[in-house]
Amino acid sequence: MSLAGRQVLVTGATGFLGGALALRLAQDGVQVKALARRPQKAGYISGQPNITIIEGDITDLERMKQVTQGCSIVFHVAAALGGTLEKQHHINVDGTRNVMLAAAEARVERVVVVSSIAVYGYGYNGDITEDFEQKPLRTPYNITKSQAESVVREIGAQTNLAYSIVRPAMIYGPRSNAWTATLFKLAKSNPTPFLGDGHGNVHPIYVDDVVDLMTQLAMHPAAVGQAFNCSADPAPTWREFLGGYSRLVGHNRWLSIPPIIMRPIAPLIEFFLALRGEPQELPTLVDFLQASKTYKMTKARGLLGWQPKTDLQTGINNCAPWLREKGLLN
């Protein structure tokens, strides 16, 4: 089965993942409506064949109903990554409700919704599967992503709208600010400073793999009504991940900062973050960096016959041209 020749809607199309998805779909012959709250930020997807930039905001239900008409698939990528609980709830929860209601009214065949491994919270260790209880605790992003999933399931059941949910981990690749540009800046320091010896697990997933799984979820009959982790399995260590970036600049030296130094400081920083309305559970995150855990891909392998294709060093090497373009790598 192929999406070629069909019309789809991609929300969040001006972002890192949404833009990569829109480009892949367009290259595969799909007619893409790329939703942009600010079309002037469409950047590298503007003017591309098979992509039409559509102005709109997921928090506007009537506009969402308009732009969803005529689409067979909706890829819901748009999200607020930071801010207060109120702000993120408005976008991540209310916005997702609007996307689902508009899709139901337009009788689309399926909605593919981007969630996050953040819905599990930070407390689990070991192997984490999709049936684990969600424990988002106090972090607004984690809470609202979990609530958004509940909205998807609720509206899906009420309207008989087919959906699939993907829970990516730390998406890296060209144009990733958080997990490529920022981490590369850290890793190029010689030695690379890090909280701990770096042997805790990290959860990178290359952007092309996330896009590939999303296209599978749009078509595979076994994906309907299901949620899937999308992360490296087995998970590499922080030292392996940051070390891959370090090797781009020719070093592999590590400066281990004892976590005990951060333990008394983290609650104080957390106190001020909470006053701003943006708690991040920093004391728990200190432990998260040292933990041994893997977000298992067994379900995707078993139900869909799918697994990530890009090994860690290949993915990091693929980032090098973009890092040079940004002036971060000589």
N, C-alpha and C positions, 0 to 999 in steps of 0.2 A: 504494500500500500504506500502511496506517495501523496504528499501535499501539493505537488507541482500543479500549477494552473488554478489553484484555489485561493480564495481571499481569506486572510487571517488578520487579527488585530493583535498588536504587541503593545502593552502598556509599559511605561518606563523605558521607552525605546531610545531616549537620549542618554541613558546611563550605561555603565560598563557592560553588564550582562545583557540588558535589553538591546543595546546596540549590536553586540556580537551575534545575538539571536536573529535580529532583523537582517543583518548581512548574510548570515548562513541561509536563512529561508529564501531571501531574494536570489542568491546564487543558485539555489535549487529550483528556481522557477516559480516560487510562490509569490502571489501578489500581497504585499505587506502594507497594511495601514499602521504606521508608526505613530503612536500617540505621544504627543509632546506638550507638556504644560507651557514650556517656552520654546517655540519652534526655532528661535535663533540659536538655541543650544544644541540643535540636532547634529552639528559638527560633521563628523566623517561619514555619517549615513545620508547626509543631504545630497540630492542629485544622483543617487545610486539607482540603477535600473531596478524596476519592480518594487521600489519603496516610495510610498506617498506619505509625507509628513502631515499629520492631522493634529490641529491644535485641540487640546482638551485636558480636562482635569478629572481624575477618578472620583474626586469628592463632589462632582456635579452629576447627579443621577440622570437628569434629562439629557445632558450632553453625551453621557455614556450610552444612553439608549440610541441616540442618533448615530454615533460612530460605530456602534456594534452591528447595525443593520447590514445584512449582506455578507457577514463573515461566517465561515464554517467552523473556525477554531479561534479561541481567545487565549493568548499567552499573557497571564497577569504577572508582570515583573515589578511594577512600580511599588516603591515602599519608602517610608521615612526611616533612616538608619539612626537618627539621633534626635534629641530634643526631649521635651517633657512628655509625661504619660498622656496628657491631654492632646498634645500635638500629634504624637504618634498614633494614638487611638483614632483620631479623626482621619488620618491617611490610611493607616494599615488595617484598621477594622472597618470603619465606616466606608472607606474607599473600596475595600474588598467586597463589602455588601453590595455597593452600587454596581461593581463589575459583574457580580454573579446575577443580580436582578436584571441588568441589561442583557446579559447573555441568555438568560432564561426567556425573556420577552422576544429576543431575536431568534430564538430556537437554534442556537448554535449547537454543533455536534458535541463539543467538549471544551472545557476550560482547563488549562494547565496552570496551576497556581504555584508560584515560588514562595516557599516558606523558608525555614532555616533550622539547622541543628540547634540553634539557640533555644528552641522550644523545650528541650530537655533540661535546660538549666546547666549548672556547672558541677553538680554534686556527684554525678555518676562516675565510676571507674570501670575498667574492664571493657567488655563487649557491649555496645549499646545498639539495640535493634528498634525497629519502628513501633513495636508494641509497648515500649517503656512508657511509664506514666510521665506526662509532661509536668515539670517542676520549674517554671520560669522565675519564681520568687519575685524580686523587687525591681529588676531591670526593665525599663519601659519597652525596649525593643523585644526582649524575650516574651514579656507579657502579651504585647499586642500581636506578635506573630502567632502565639498560641491561640489567642482569641480569634484571630482571622481564620485560622484553620477550622475552628468551631463554626464560624459563620459559613464557610464553604460547605461543610458537611450538612449544616442545617438547611441552607437554601437548596443544595443539591437534592436532599431528601424531599423537601416540600414541593419542588418544581419538576422533579425527575430529570434534572440537568446533570449530564455526565461530567465528571471532573477527575483530575489526578493532581496530586500534590508532590512536589519535589522539595527535599530539605537539603540544600547544599551546605557544605562546610565553608572553608575559607577560600573563596574563589580568587585565583591568581592568574596572571597572564598579561600580555600587552594591554595597556590602558587601565590596569588595576592600580589605583592609588594606594589603597590600604595594604594589600598583601603582596604587591610587587614594588612599587616606588618607595613606600615608607620602609618596608623591611629591607630593601636593597640598601637604602641610606644607612640603616643600622649595620647591616652585614659588611659593608665596605670598610667600616672602621677597623683598623688593624692595631690591636686585636678587637674582635667583636664582643661588646659588653652584653651580658645577658643575666637575668635573674635565675641563678642555678647553673648546674653543669650541662644543661641542654638535653638531658636524656629523657625528659618527659615527652609525651607524644603531641604532635601538632597535626592539623587536619586540612592540608591543602588539597584543592581539586582544580585542575586546569580548566579554564573557561570553555574551551572547545568540548570537553567532556560533559560539562553541565548542559551546554546547548544540545549536544547529541542525545543525552538522556531526555531532555525536554521534547525533542521531536519524536522520540520513541513513545513518550507518554501521550502525545497527541494522537497516536495512531493505534497503539497496541490494545487489543480488546481486554487483556488481562490487567491493564493499568487502571481501568475505570473504578473510581471509588477508593483508590489506594494511595498511600503515602510512601515515598521512597527516600531513604538516605542517599546522599551523593557526596562521597568523601573517599579519601585514600584508604584502602583496606588491603593489606595491613597499613597502619598509620606510621609514617616516619617520625623521627625525633626532631625536636627543634634544632639540634645541632646539624642534622642532615639537611634540613630545609634551609636554614640560614647559611650553612656551609656551601650549599649549591650556589647561592648568590655571591658569597665571598670568593669562590673560585673564579667568578667572572672578572674579578680585579686582581687575581693572582695570589691570594693568601687563604689560609685556613686556620688562623689563630683565634683563640677563644679566651675571653676574660669572664670567669665565673664570679658573679656577685652573690654572696650568701643570701638566700631568701629570708633568713632571720632578720636581716637589716630592714626589710620592707614590712615585716609583720606588725611592728608597732606604728608604722607610718600610714599604712593602708587604711585603718579605721578612721584616722583623722581626715585624710583626703576624702574618704567616702562620706564623712559627715558634711563636708562643704558641698559635695556633689548632690547629696540629698536635699540640702537647703535650696539648691538651684532647681530641684525637681527632676534631677537626672541621676538617680542612684545607679551604680555600675557593679556593686558587689565586689569591690576591689580585694577585700580580705580573702574571699573565695577564689578570685582569679589568681592570686598568688599560688594557691594550691593547684589550680587548674593547669598552670604552666609546668608543674612538676609531675602531673598525673600520668598514669599509663592507661590509655583508653583508645578504643577504635569504634567509630560509627560504622557498623557492619553493612556491607553491600550484598549480603546473602539474598535478600528479597529480590533485588533487581536481577541478580544472576538467575535465581530460580524461576521467577515469574516471567521475566522478559528476555532472558538469555543475554543480558547486557552487563558490561562492566567497564570501568574507565580504561581508556586506551593509552593515555599519555603518561609515561613514567616521569618521575620527579625531575631528573636532570634534563631530560628532553624539554619538559615544560619550561624550566628555568632558562635553558639555552634559547628557547623561542622568544623569551622576553628581552634578550640582549639588544636587538635592533631598535626596539622602542625605547629602551633605557638610553641608548646612544642618541636617539632623536630628541629625547628630553634633556640631554646634556648631563645625565647622571653617570654615564659610563663612557670612558674614553675609547 
